[in-house]
Amino acid sequence: MRNEKIGYHNEFTPNEILAGEFYDACIPSLKARLKDNPKIAIVIPGGAMKGSWILGAIAGLKEAGICEKDISLVLGPSASSGSLAYFVSGQFDEGKKIWLNGLSDNKKFLLQNAQVEFLKRLLIKRLSEGVASIHKFFSPIIGIKCLSSLNEFVEGYILSEEDLFYSDNYPKILDVTEVIRLFSEDITNETGVIEGVQLDFDAFKNSQMTIVIPVRNADTGEKEYFSNKECEGCTLITSQKMMLEVLQATKTVPLMAGAPVYIGEKGKYDDGSFADPLPIGVHPTLSCDSINLGHILISKDGQTIRDDVLPIVLIPDNALQPNNQRIRSFTKRVVNILDSGNRGDILDKGEQIYTSEYLEMLQNLAKKGKIVLIFHSGKKISKLDNSKAAIQAGYESGKQVTQNNPLSKLISVHITSKKPQL
């Protein structure tokens, strides 16, 4: 382990050394677990452009010898759902081309300086709320004559959440319809480079793998799940159109990607990351007690529910170093401008995925051989950088981490040993 590279740097960093020690500590329990011949699952979070790391991590698993035919179940929301859909349909290489060619440097998909634009709109809303407060205070004082003039003045400055984040007057910060366009048809640019490949619904539906995609019901705030198979607690995806609607909905980030998406006649939905950020089981901060879900793998108290499944959990952040303040700061900015307490509550919960308590639970499960936890330990990956260099770097980082990882190699050896010898 010490002689092999598991990061995307020329030398080992302190974080990579700690990661290596963690992986080494997991090996004995994983060896014992593999003797039970569990089914293999892949579980991944979203993370916008951090999905490039996820894409690379899946590629690294394939390079290590863990391929589509060896996987029974995949689960992931938001940015990860597309990569998983192409993986399930046997089109992983085509999905890779969409990331590296279609989404990279695509200004239709992601506004330049997206994070600055988002914060600017928050500021405009705060200022407009201030103008509205002044108007409310002075209207009774200045009298009828001046009121109409004051109304004309403030109408030009009061902007609502709908004005700033959902209207056509302001372009979407993240335009998911552009992603769905690349999923919907074969697209080659003027230089002959493939940018889009139609996702094959028949292959998706008939795959030996089950895919589970979380979304958030925009009306109720509750999590819901869609799948390519009849799966307890999930809605079956029955058509190409419905498949694309589900993929669009789970990527539609509130306040950044426009209005929620209709999925058939079921209603309006948006980003699955804010409903079930890491769909491995019952999240300790998200209530799921009243729902019987066939894909749930881990209970709220960290106990395994399905011992027949071994989840490989891939996280594009350092799972040994939670940064609660950084993660929650985005939540506070979003929650503060949401009018609905229900929506704010679910956003707040969805961002708590990487708290120290939750990560400690995942680490303990990994050391007991209940899950396989593989994570990014290099330089932070930006959620909102879709430059070609950033996507390529994220992809290479994820690929090297899983391809050279002792845990994925151990699983690969186990899979090979089960195959009949010719």
Solvent accessible surface area in square Angstrom, and as a share of the most:
residue,aa,sasa,rsa
1,M,59,0.26
2,R,123,0.45
3,N,149,0.76
4,E,68,0.31
5,K,47,0.20
6,I,2,0.01
7,G,3,0.03
8,Y,93,0.35
9,H,67,0.30
10,N,155,0.79
11,E,138,0.62
12,F,86,0.36
13,T,41,0.24
14,P,103,0.65
15,N,46,0.24
16,E,1,0.01
17,I,83,0.42
18,L,84,0.42
19,A,1,0.00
20,G,1,0.01
21,E,82,0.37
22,F,13,0.05
23,Y,1,0.01
24,D,45,0.23
25,A,55,0.42
26,C,3,0.02
27,I,39,0.20
28,P,91,0.57
29,S,32,0.21
30,L,3,0.01
31,K,105,0.45
32,A,60,0.46
33,R,24,0.09
34,L,7,0.03
35,K,162,0.69
36,D,104,0.54
37,N,86,0.44
38,P,8,0.05
39,K,105,0.45
40,I,9,0.04
41,A,0,0.00
42,I,1,0.01
43,V,0,0.00
44,I,0,0.00
45,P,5,0.03
46,G,6,0.06
47,G,13,0.13
48,A,23,0.18
49,M,5,0.02
50,K,6,0.03
51,G,1,0.01
52,S,1,0.01
53,W,0,0.00
54,I,0,0.00
55,L,1,0.00
56,G,0,0.00
57,A,0,0.00
58,I,1,0.00
59,A,8,0.06
60,G,0,0.00
61,L,2,0.01
62,K,52,0.22
63,E,104,0.47
64,A,19,0.15
65,G,28,0.27
66,I,2,0.01
67,C,36,0.21
68,E,39,0.17
69,K,135,0.57
70,D,27,0.14
71,I,3,0.01
72,S,41,0.26
73,L,13,0.06
74,V,0,0.00
75,L,0,0.00
76,G,0,0.00
77,P,0,0.00
78,S,6,0.04
79,A,14,0.11
80,S,1,0.00
81,S,0,0.00
82,G,3,0.03
83,S,3,0.02
84,L,0,0.00
85,A,0,0.00
86,Y,2,0.01
87,F,2,0.01
88,V,6,0.03
89,S,10,0.06
90,G,56,0.54
91,Q,26,0.12
92,F,7,0.03
93,D,88,0.46
94,E,58,0.26
95,G,4,0.04
96,K,59,0.25
97,K,76,0.32
98,I,2,0.01
99,W,20,0.07
100,L,24,0.12
101,N,40,0.20
102,G,3,0.03
103,L,7,0.04
104,S,12,0.08
105,D,80,0.42
106,N,22,0.11
107,K,125,0.53
108,K,145,0.61
109,F,13,0.05
110,L,5,0.02
111,L,45,0.22
112,Q,123,0.55
113,N,115,0.59
114,A,2,0.02
115,Q,93,0.42
116,V,97,0.56
117,E,29,0.13
118,F,4,0.02
119,L,68,0.34
120,K,98,0.41
121,R,3,0.01
122,L,14,0.07
123,L,104,0.52
124,I,47,0.24
125,K,11,0.05
126,R,100,0.37
127,L,110,0.55
128,S,3,0.02
129,E,63,0.28
130,G,33,0.32
131,V,32,0.18
132,A,35,0.27
133,S,69,0.45
134,I,98,0.50
135,H,40,0.18
136,K,165,0.70
137,F,132,0.55
138,F,87,0.36
139,S,26,0.16
140,P,109,0.69
141,I,112,0.57
142,I,62,0.31
143,G,33,0.32
144,I,151,0.77
145,K,187,0.79
146,C,67,0.40
147,L,51,0.25
148,S,69,0.44
149,S,72,0.47
150,L,39,0.20
151,N,51,0.26
152,E,132,0.59
153,F,120,0.50
154,V,6,0.03
155,E,130,0.59
156,G,61,0.59
157,Y,119,0.45
158,I,67,0.34
159,L,46,0.23
160,S,51,0.33
161,E,8,0.04
162,E,104,0.47
163,D,49,0.25
164,L,0,0.00
165,F,8,0.03
166,Y,42,0.16
167,S,34,0.22
168,D,152,0.79
169,N,127,0.65
170,Y,61,0.23
171,P,81,0.51
172,K,83,0.35
173,I,1,0.00
174,L,12,0.06
175,D,35,0.18
176,V,5,0.03
177,T,62,0.36
178,E,12,0.05
179,V,8,0.05
180,I,20,0.10
181,R,91,0.33
182,L,1,0.00
183,F,10,0.04
184,S,35,0.23
185,E,84,0.38
186,D,109,0.56
187,I,29,0.15
188,T,80,0.47
189,N,40,0.20
190,E,166,0.75
191,T,104,0.60
192,G,50,0.48
193,V,60,0.34
194,I,66,0.34
195,E,39,0.17
196,G,0,0.00
197,V,19,0.11
198,Q,88,0.39
199,L,0,0.00
200,D,63,0.33
201,F,24,0.10
202,D,85,0.44
203,A,33,0.25
204,F,0,0.00
205,K,80,0.34
206,N,107,0.55
207,S,12,0.08
208,Q,107,0.48
209,M,1,0.00
210,T,28,0.16
211,I,0,0.00
212,V,0,0.00
213,I,1,0.00
214,P,0,0.00
215,V,0,0.00
216,R,2,0.01
217,N,17,0.08
218,A,17,0.13
219,D,94,0.49
220,T,73,0.42
221,G,3,0.03
222,E,99,0.44
223,K,15,0.06
224,E,46,0.20
225,Y,6,0.02
226,F,0,0.00
227,S,0,0.00
228,N,4,0.02
229,K,55,0.23
230,E,150,0.67
231,C,27,0.16
232,E,98,0.44
233,G,41,0.39
234,C,24,0.15
235,T,40,0.23
236,L,57,0.28
237,I,2,0.01
238,T,88,0.51
239,S,44,0.28
240,Q,50,0.22
241,K,136,0.58
242,M,29,0.13
243,M,0,0.00
244,L,25,0.12
245,E,27,0.12
246,V,0,0.00
247,L,0,0.00
248,Q,38,0.17
249,A,0,0.00
250,T,0,0.00
251,K,18,0.08
252,T,2,0.01
253,V,18,0.11
254,P,9,0.05
255,L,1,0.01
256,M,13,0.06
257,A,5,0.04
258,G,4,0.03
259,A,59,0.46
260,P,41,0.26
261,V,18,0.10
262,Y,135,0.51
263,I,0,0.00
264,G,40,0.39
265,E,179,0.80
266,K,92,0.39
267,G,16,0.16
268,K,63,0.27
269,Y,2,0.01
270,D,5,0.03
271,D,3,0.02
272,G,0,0.00
273,S,21,0.13
274,F,10,0.04
275,A,0,0.00
276,D,2,0.01
277,P,5,0.03
278,L,1,0.00
279,P,0,0.00
280,I,3,0.01
281,G,5,0.05
282,V,20,0.12
283,H,3,0.01
284,P,48,0.30
285,T,50,0.29
286,L,4,0.02
287,S,81,0.53
288,C,7,0.04
289,D,114,0.59
290,S,113,0.73
291,I,67,0.34
292,N,106,0.54
293,L,12,0.06
294,G,23,0.22
295,H,1,0.00
296,I,12,0.06
297,L,3,0.01
298,I,3,0.02
299,S,22,0.14
300,K,76,0.32
301,D,107,0.55
302,G,10,0.10
303,Q,106,0.47
304,T,34,0.20
305,I,95,0.48
306,R,70,0.26
307,D,90,0.47
308,D,66,0.34
309,V,5,0.03
310,L,0,0.00
311,P,3,0.02
312,I,1,0.00
313,V,0,0.00
314,L,0,0.00
315,I,0,0.00
316,P,1,0.01
317,D,18,0.09
318,N,30,0.15
319,A,1,0.01
320,L,46,0.23
321,Q,90,0.40
322,P,49,0.31
323,N,69,0.35
324,N,44,0.22
325,Q,122,0.54
326,R,89,0.33
327,I,17,0.08
328,R,86,0.31
329,S,35,0.23
330,F,47,0.20
331,T,3,0.01
332,K,113,0.48
333,R,74,0.27
334,V,2,0.01
335,V,48,0.27
336,N,95,0.49
337,I,5,0.02
338,L,18,0.09
339,D,122,0.63
340,S,40,0.26
341,G,62,0.60
342,N,70,0.36
343,R,57,0.21
344,G,4,0.03
345,D,66,0.34
346,I,18,0.09
347,L,3,0.02
348,D,53,0.27
349,K,62,0.26
350,G,3,0.03
351,E,20,0.09
352,Q,33,0.15
353,I,13,0.07
354,Y,25,0.10
355,T,10,0.06
356,S,47,0.30
357,E,121,0.54
358,Y,3,0.01
359,L,3,0.01
360,E,99,0.44
361,M,29,0.13
362,L,0,0.00
363,Q,33,0.14
364,N,67,0.34
365,L,6,0.03
366,A,2,0.01
367,K,90,0.38
368,K,124,0.53
369,G,0,0.00
370,K,66,0.28
371,I,2,0.01
372,V,2,0.01
373,L,0,0.00
374,I,1,0.00
375,F,1,0.00
376,H,10,0.04
377,S,3,0.02
378,G,22,0.21
379,K,165,0.70
380,K,133,0.57
381,I,24,0.12
382,S,52,0.33
383,K,88,0.37
384,L,37,0.18
385,D,57,0.30
386,N,18,0.09
387,S,37,0.24
388,K,101,0.43
389,A,79,0.61
390,A,30,0.24
391,I,2,0.01
392,Q,66,0.29
393,A,41,0.32
394,G,3,0.03
395,Y,7,0.03
396,E,44,0.20
397,S,6,0.04
398,G,0,0.00
399,K,47,0.20
400,Q,51,0.22
401,V,2,0.01
402,T,0,0.00
403,Q,59,0.26
404,N,34,0.17
405,N,0,0.00
406,P,21,0.13
407,L,1,0.01
408,S,0,0.00
409,K,72,0.31
410,L,35,0.17
411,I,0,0.00
412,S,14,0.09
413,V,100,0.57
414,H,28,0.13
415,I,10,0.05
416,T,77,0.45
417,S,78,0.50
418,K,108,0.46
419,K,81,0.34
420,P,120,0.76
421,Q,149,0.66
422,L,223,1.11
